[in-house]
Amino acid sequence: MSVSVTPTLDMERAIAERGFDVIVGFDEVGRGSLAGPVMVGAAAIRARDLIGASPLAVPEGVADSKMLTEHKREAIFDELENWCASWAVGAATNKEIDEWGISHALGVAALRALAEAETKLGIDGDGLLGGEPVKVGAILDGPNDYITKALNTFDAPEVPVPAEVATKVKGDRYCATVATAAVIAKVTRDRLMIELGERPQYAPYEWDHNKGYGSAAHRAAIAEHGPSDLHRLSWHLV
């Protein structure tokens, strides 16, 4: 039986205490899907907001996105967006996944999200915020730091301030920024797959139900109609 765990800001505070100015939680969605992009959500908070008379609190209702219903994720989406100092969702397409492999695609998607989140915060191309240098720490869900591995590779975007990444297994259950990133990424990708699934060329695959994952109906549709231009051809599709 799974036990519900309420995420905290303990790990974020520990990173802030080490001198980081911005802490970013990351989580991925769509890694195991047969079709569509992989996405990585980034939820950034300022270290200064964790201290003082009214420190930032964990948003009510946030939890591991896989433990929430679709309706619940949609209901708290706007609240979570507003809770962050900034947020972004980076994506890598099915063709990029086929070309690079899933791990590098995840790294590039995460760096795309980080670059956008930092820009939204006002961090400039010189790595300065309000004329002052900024240190960015990150928490990545899972055991593997695919973000640092992708940094400065040919395919990676320019990031104003590279993040020092700490990995956390089940981070989406224990860390509020990671849980927030997970919900934002999940809702963003689900909405996209539902929208794509309404188009006639993709309707047979029933993405409104399976979001691109390998359900029996999805695999049967691939066997009958063949893969679409949004399927990952390097995957075992049927």
C-alpha positions in Angstrom: 0.0 0.0 0.0 1.4 3.4 -1.0 1.6 6.0 1.7 0.9 9.6 0.9 3.8 11.9 1.7 3.4 15.7 2.0 6.3 17.4 0.3 8.3 19.9 2.3 10.8 22.7 1.6 13.5 21.1 3.7 15.9 20.3 0.9 15.3 23.7 -0.7 16.2 25.4 2.5 19.4 23.3 2.8 20.4 24.4 -0.6 19.6 28.0 0.2 21.8 27.8 3.3 24.7 26.8 1.1 24.6 30.2 -0.6 22.4 29.6 -3.6 20.1 32.5 -4.5 17.6 30.5 -6.7 16.4 26.9 -6.2 14.8 25.1 -9.1 12.9 21.8 -8.9 12.8 19.6 -12.0 10.6 16.6 -12.9 9.9 14.9 -16.2 6.8 13.5 -17.9 6.4 11.4 -21.0 9.6 9.3 -20.7 7.9 6.0 -21.4 5.3 7.3 -23.9 5.2 5.9 -27.4 4.3 9.2 -29.0 4.6 12.9 -28.5 7.3 14.9 -26.7 9.1 14.3 -23.5 8.7 17.3 -21.2 10.6 18.5 -18.1 9.0 21.0 -15.7 11.0 23.6 -13.8 9.7 25.4 -10.7 11.9 28.1 -9.4 11.8 29.9 -6.0 14.1 32.6 -4.5 16.1 31.7 -1.4 15.2 35.0 0.2 11.5 33.9 0.2 12.3 30.9 2.5 13.3 33.2 5.3 11.9 36.2 7.1 8.7 36.9 9.0 6.4 35.1 6.5 8.4 32.5 4.7 7.1 30.7 1.6 4.9 27.8 2.6 4.2 24.5 0.7 1.2 25.1 -1.5 -1.9 23.3 -0.3 -2.8 20.1 -2.2 0.6 19.6 -3.9 1.8 16.0 -4.1 3.5 13.6 -6.4 1.6 14.2 -9.7 1.2 10.5 -10.2 -0.7 10.3 -6.9 -3.2 13.0 -7.9 -6.2 12.6 -10.2 -6.2 14.4 -13.5 -9.0 16.6 -12.1 -7.0 17.5 -9.0 -3.9 18.4 -11.0 -6.0 20.7 -13.2 -7.7 22.2 -10.1 -4.3 23.3 -8.5 -2.5 24.2 -11.7 -3.0 27.9 -11.5 -2.2 28.0 -7.8 1.1 26.2 -8.4 2.0 28.6 -11.3 1.4 31.6 -9.0 3.4 30.0 -6.1 6.6 29.8 -8.0 8.9 32.8 -8.6 9.0 31.5 -12.1 8.3 28.3 -14.0 8.7 26.7 -17.4 8.3 23.5 -19.3 10.9 22.4 -21.7 10.2 19.8 -24.4 12.1 17.5 -26.7 10.2 16.2 -29.8 9.7 12.5 -30.7 12.2 13.1 -33.6 14.8 14.5 -31.2 14.3 11.5 -28.9 14.8 9.1 -31.9 18.0 11.0 -32.9 19.6 11.6 -29.4 18.1 8.9 -27.2 15.9 9.6 -24.2 18.5 10.6 -21.7 20.1 13.3 -23.8 16.6 14.5 -24.9 15.6 14.8 -21.3 18.7 16.8 -20.6 18.1 19.2 -23.4 14.4 19.6 -22.5 15.5 20.4 -18.9 18.0 23.0 -20.0 15.3 24.6 -22.2 13.1 24.9 -19.2 15.9 26.2 -17.0 16.8 28.9 -19.6 13.2 30.1 -19.8 12.7 30.0 -16.0 15.8 32.1 -15.4 14.9 34.6 -18.1 11.5 35.0 -16.6 13.2 35.8 -13.3 15.2 38.5 -14.9 18.5 36.8 -15.0 20.4 38.2 -18.0 22.8 36.6 -20.4 25.8 37.5 -18.2 24.3 35.6 -15.3 23.3 38.7 -13.3 20.1 39.6 -11.6 19.8 43.3 -10.8 23.5 43.6 -11.6 24.5 41.0 -9.0 25.8 37.5 -9.8 23.4 34.7 -9.1 24.0 31.1 -7.9 21.3 28.6 -9.0 20.8 25.3 -7.2 18.6 22.5 -8.5 16.8 19.4 -7.4 16.1 16.8 -10.0 13.8 13.9 -9.5 15.4 10.5 -9.8 18.9 9.1 -9.5 20.5 10.4 -12.7 21.7 13.9 -13.4 21.0 14.1 -17.1 20.9 17.9 -16.9 24.6 18.5 -16.2 25.5 15.8 -18.8 23.7 17.7 -21.5 25.1 21.1 -20.5 27.4 22.7 -23.2 26.7 20.0 -25.7 26.1 20.9 -29.4 22.3 20.5 -29.1 21.9 22.3 -25.7 20.5 25.8 -25.4 22.5 28.6 -23.8 21.6 28.9 -20.1 22.2 32.2 -18.3 23.4 30.4 -15.1 24.1 26.7 -15.1 22.5 25.0 -12.1 24.4 22.9 -9.6 22.2 19.8 -9.6 21.3 17.5 -6.7 19.4 14.4 -7.5 16.6 13.1 -5.2 14.9 9.7 -5.7 11.2 10.2 -5.3 11.9 14.0 -5.2 8.3 14.6 -6.4 7.1 13.1 -3.1 9.4 14.9 -0.8 10.4 18.3 -2.3 7.8 21.0 -2.9 9.5 22.5 -5.9 9.9 19.1 -7.6 6.3 18.2 -6.8 5.2 21.6 -8.3 7.3 21.0 -11.4 5.8 17.5 -11.8 2.2 18.8 -11.7 2.9 21.7 -14.1 4.7 19.4 -16.6 2.1 16.7 -16.4 -0.9 19.1 -17.0 1.0 20.8 -19.8 1.8 17.6 -21.6 -1.7 16.0 -21.0 -3.4 19.1 -22.5 -1.1 18.9 -25.5 -1.8 15.2 -26.1 -5.5 15.7 -25.8 -5.4 18.6 -28.2 -3.3 16.6 -30.7 -5.6 13.6 -30.3 -8.6 15.6 -31.6 -6.9 16.0 -35.0 -8.3 13.5 -37.5 -4.9 12.0 -38.4 -4.3 11.1 -34.7 -7.8 10.3 -33.5 -7.4 6.5 -34.0 -4.7 6.4 -31.3 -7.0 7.7 -28.6 -4.4 10.1 -27.1 -7.2 11.8 -25.1 -7.3 8.6 -23.0 -3.8 7.3 -23.1 -1.7 10.5 -23.5 0.5 8.6 -25.9 1.4 5.8 -23.6 1.3 2.2 -24.6 -2.3 1.1 -23.8 -3.7 -1.9 -25.6 -5.9 0.3 -27.7 -3.0 2.5 -28.7 -0.8 -0.4 -29.7 -3.7 -2.0 -31.6 -4.2 1.3 -33.5 -0.5 1.4 -34.4 -0.7 -2.2 -35.7 -3.7 -1.3 -37.8 -2.8 2.2 -39.1 1.0 2.2 -38.7 2.9 4.9 -36.7 2.1 8.6 -37.2 4.7 11.4 -37.6 4.5 11.9 -33.8 5.4 8.4 -32.8 8.9 7.5 -31.5 10.1 5.1 -34.2 13.0 4.0 -32.1 10.5 2.6 -29.5 9.0 -0.8 -29.5 5.6 0.3 -30.7 3.6 -2.9 -31.1 
